[in-house]
Amino acid sequence: MMTESKHKNWLAGRNYVSFKRWEAIGTSIVNIVVFCLLFVYLFPILFMVSTAFMESYQLMDRYSPPYPGRQLRYPYDGKERMIYLVPFGDQIRELALVAPGKTTSQFIDPQDPESGLIEWHGSWRTLKHAYSFHMTLDNFGIIFRSLRLTQMVRNTLLMTLISMIGVL
């Protein structure tokens, strides 16, 4: 009896996973891989559509969100002040920068301007701007004004006509 258990038949089939279950798992894995590759392949198109509706200064800000947005501003003492995301303890507040400094800066709360200036210790240059969702169509106006669209359409129609005649 001892010798039978020592000599197992390694060629005998084992029922680890049923064929039906393996087919479902394999199909799911293939679908996930295909959808991931498709997303990676089409991501530049999503990026192009998103940047088409962004304002130019947002493209220069390395902390800007990936969606089209506008930097929040607050009018204070006759000037437009930039609103930053300022960390205070365990929370982040949206405050307008009034007096920038190297190590300490003064901010004002746009929600409660009567409370006065708030002093914050740290470099204000490391703070991120506060953004709100905003789409602009100005980029399309600029491109249509800078291109000679009628000449481009005429050239396209001419090339189409010449190639159709060449095929005939």
N, C-alpha and C positions, 0 to 999 in steps of 0.2 A: 504494500500500500504506500509505503514511503517512497518507493522508486517512481510510482506513477505521478505523484505530486511534484517531484523534482523535474521530471521531463515533461514540460508543457509543450503543447503543439503551438509553436509561434506562428504558424501559417494559418491557423484557424481564425475565422472572422470574429470580430468582437463588436458588440453593440454599444459603442460609446455614445453616439448621437444618431438618432434615426435619420433616414434619408430625407424625410419630409421636413424635419426641423432644420437639418443642414441646408436644405434648399432655401428655406425662408431666411436663415441667418446669412447665407452667402449672397442672396439677392439683396438683402438689406445693406450688407457691407459694400457691395458693388454700387448700389444707388447712392450711398453716402459719399463714397470716393468720387463718383461722377459729379454729384452736386457740388462738392468742395472744389474740384477742378474747374467746373463751370463758373463758380463764384469768383475764383481767382482769375480766370480768364476774362470775365466780364467786369471785374472791379474797376479797371481804368475808365470804362464808359460811365459808370456811376460817379466816379471822381470828376470826369469832364462835365457832366450835367450839373453836379454840385458847384463846381468852380465857375460855371457860366453865369450863375446868379449871385456870385459874391462880389463885394466891392473890392477895389484894388488894394486898399490898405490892409484888408483882412488877409490877403495872400502874403503880405510881408510880416505879419505878426506870427511868431512861432508858437504862441500859446492860444491861437484862435481855434474855435471849434471846427469840426469838419463840415458842418452845415452852414449855409449862408446866414450871416448874422451881422449885427451892427453893434459897435462899442457903445455902452451906455454912458451918458453924460448928464451932468447936473449943473444948472446955472447957479453960481454963487459969487457974489460981489461983482456982478457984471461980466463974469467970464464963465466959459464952459469948462467945467472940471471933469476929468476922467474918473469913472467909477471903477474901483478895483475890488477883488475878492481878498479880504483881509482876515487872516486867522486870529481869533481871540479864544484862547483856551481850547475847548473841544468843539467850537462852532466857527463857521466862516460867515463874515458879514460883508455886505456890499456897501462900501464907503467911498465917498468922493475925496480925492486928494486935494488938499488946500495948500499946504506948505511942505514940499518935499525936503528931506534932509538925508545926510549920509547914514546916520544911525537911528535917528528918530524923525518921524514925520507926523504931520497933523492932518486929520481927516474930519469930515463932517458926515453925519448920517442923513441921507436924503429922505428917509422915512420920518425922522425926528430932528429937523434942523434947529429947533429951539434949545436942544440939549447942549449946544455949543461944540467946540472943537474937541476931538478925541485924539489923544497922543498915542502913537504906536511905535514900539521899539523894534527896529529892523530896517533892512534896506528895501525901500519901496520899489526898486527896480526888479526885484525878484517876484513881485506880486503879479498875478494874472488879471487881465482886464475882464470886466463883466460884460457879457454879450447877451443880446436878445435876438430872436429869430427875425430876419429881415431879408427878403429877396429883392433884387433890383434887376431891371431890364436895361439899364444904361449900357451895359457891355454890348448888347445887340445893336443899339443905335450907333455906337462908336464903330463897330465893324462894318455896318452897312454904309456909313458915311465915308469910311476910308477905302472901301472897295469900289471898283468900277463894275457894278453888278450887271449893267446892261451889256457891256463888252464881254463879260464872262459868259452870260447866257447866249449871246450871239456866237461866240467861239464854240460853245458846247453844241449848239444846234448845227453849226457848220461842220464840225467834226462828225457828228452823227449822220448827217446827210452824205458826206463824202464816203464814210465807211459803208453805208447802205448801198450806195452806187457801186462801190468796189466789190461788194458781195454779189451783186447781180451780175 
